[in-house]
Amino acid sequence: SGARVRRAQNKRLPQYLERGVDVKFSDVAGLGKIRLELEEIVKFFTHGEMYRRRGVRIPGGILLCGPPGVGKTLLAKAVAGEAGVNFFSISASQFVEIYVGVGASRVRALYQEAKENAPSVVFIDELDAVGRERGLIKGSGGQERDATLNQLLVCLDGFEGRGNVITIASTNRPDILDPALVRPGRFDRKIFIPKPGLIGRMEILQVHARKKPMAEDVDYMAVASMTDGMVGAELANIVEVAAINMIRDGRTEITTDDLLQAAQIEERGMLDRKERSPETWKQVAINEAAMAVVAVNFPDLRNIEFAISLPDLKSVMIWQLVRNSLKTLELVSELWFTVMVTIAPRAGRELGYVRMKMDHIKFTEGMLSRQSLLDHITVQLAPRAADELWFGEGQLSTIWSETADNARSAARMFVLGGLSEKHHGLSNFWVADRINEIDSEALQIVNICYERAKEILQQNRKLMDAVVDELVEKKSLTKQEFFGLVELHGSLQPMPPSI
Ligand code: ADP
């Protein structure tokens, strides 16, 4: 069986090594400050002697922690690529085999090779597969795992301080790792890689777009804001699917629309179709439909860039302009509303959502107009108002509590920002006896907006019912589908300023 084991590992060996890795840090986007930490690891290779002379201990292992698809593997490769060293990789689940002893000898063989080809990076994917706390798993599988883990510990210790073989491992569960693994000299450096934020997503899309024939006016920000919660792997996929879209249509450039469509496909793929009772579906649908229906009534919830980058929305835009005469022009581009309504649950997310984004830049620069802030508050109160209208005061749900909170804090901001008539121009808001006054004024604003939300919903009962029915059936609506229903059933009227 010794020979068999050796044959088994020898067969695998070529898969470990990757020479001349050409991944660079510039291929990994949206990292922010994490990049500095990784640059330091590169320096352990390139300036190892300097570190040693100064008595700096070079870590044996670095643990990249984070959810799947955020780019941990890519980063480990980039470290090897930037340092110009060899890259050995293996998934820890490959260590764990049914034959006792195979895992341990694979680990030994891997490190043997890495040493012979030093300097090198050893990358162990899914470390938790082998690094779970020992003794937790019963039976022979557990024994095998323990043997493998012990071997890994021996190998890590063997390289301590040398700095010419550095192990990088990835895991989504640093909390369940065997304590021995994270002791000093082993995986004593943890780097957390979170899911990318808005700007991060935009940068990742741009990195992947570099290798593709993109139209010049692609609006990456629009795509980034439609992909909340997605990770690099999914964003990379969106660019690929968009390219397929383009080819299928016989075009030569990828447009914003290709990307948005691909994003929707990706989104649907991610949907976690948990079982829910029909009543729950309906309630969530009412909640989300209410926000969308109220929002679509506001002229300033769409911005001109959005309309330009999405040609199919132009007609809606023009329709809006006509409807509200030219008043819209001063308000456009203050808030915008990307139209996608869904009630399908997703892992770790609220029950459903209407994708509606503040224009972040304007918002932080304090350039939101008074009216758009009020509209925003009204939209946030729509779910609560819908609950009252559709289910009655007697059986209010709590689905809307989050949006109601948003409304409350926005109302406070409104008063504090001096946007209300009463406090306009006041400079000393923070004086203690003003606080109550501010709160009561905020409450007043919430109440006025609440009534307004209710009024809009009552005027649009037909539209609401249609959107709810569609949502319950399809679980999500695209912008075209939603606006189709608006055209059919909406009774939109220009809203007079409420306060
Ligand atoms: P993980 O190891 O965290 O599961 P990967 O590194 O395997 O994730 O990511 C899979 C693919 O997704 C990468 O090869 C790359 O194409 C893309 N990707 C993930 N994160 C990023 C990122 N931050 N920047 C650019 N591309 C990324």
Residues whose N, C-alpha, C, O or C-beta is under 5 A from the ligand:
A	BS01	ADP	D27 V28 A29 P67 P68 G69 V70 G71 K72 T73 L74 I204 V207 G232 A233 A236
